[in-house]
Amino acid sequence: MEGWRRTRGVPIGRRVVLGMLALGALGVAFGRDLSDAEQAALGVIGPRDPTGLTQLIPAGAGFRFYSVTGSIPRRDAATLRIGVGGLVRLPRTWSMAELARLPQSTPERDFQCVTGWRVPSVTWSGVALRDLLDAAQPHPSATAVRFTSYDGSYSESLTLDQARRRDVLVATTMQDRPISNAHGGPVRMAVLPMYGYKSTKWLDRIELTADVEPGYWEHRGYDVDGWVGESNGRTDDPTS
C-alpha cells in the first residue's frame, strides 16, 4: 500500500510505554479522572490517573479506560447516525434502529491491549462491517476503510480485505448489554483479531479510501497491522 510506512524493529510494548511517557512529559492528558461510578461500570482496576500513565501497568483482568481527548464525548443513541461514504456508489447513513434490523453477529473473543492487559471471553454483538460495505457498493478504486470518532481526534484504518472479515463488527452491544458511553458507545468498532487500538470508539463515520491512512496511534509509533495472533483467531482468510 502507498501512503503509509510499517513500523518494525521495536517491540510494541516498549514503544507504547516510551511513547506514553514522552507525551506525559509534554503535559498531554489521555483522559479525565473517572468517577467511582464510571470506574465500576468500566471494570477499571487500579488508581485513577487523569494522565492515563498508571493504567499502563497490567493489573489483572478488567477493561481500562483510555481517551485521547480531555473528556468522554456523548451522543444520543436515538439520534446517532453512522455515515458510510467515500469511494462508494451508494453513500448513506444508518441509525441504531436500522442497524438492529440487519443480520447480527455475536462472536466471543478475548480483548487485548498492547499495554498488556487482557479481558477474556468478551461477547460482542452487531453488524458485520462487510454487510454495510456491500450495501454501499465500494468503487473498484477502494482498497481500504477509514474510521473516525466523534471525539474529533481519533481515527483508524483497515485494508478492505481485513475489513471484510466476519469478526470485524460495527458493534452495538458488549457482554449482552448496550455499549456504554465510557466503553465507546452507542456504536463502536470491534476489530476482534487485532489489538484494542484498532477498535475505534464513539464511531461516527466509515469511509472507503484508495489507500490505508494511518490512524491516531500509527502516527505515534504503533503498527498499522495490529494482529494479536493465533490465540485471537487471526487467519489469512478475509471471510473468517
Order of alpha helices (4+ residues) and beta strands (2+ residues): alpha-alpha-beta-beta-alpha-beta-beta-alpha-beta-beta-alpha-beta-beta-beta-beta
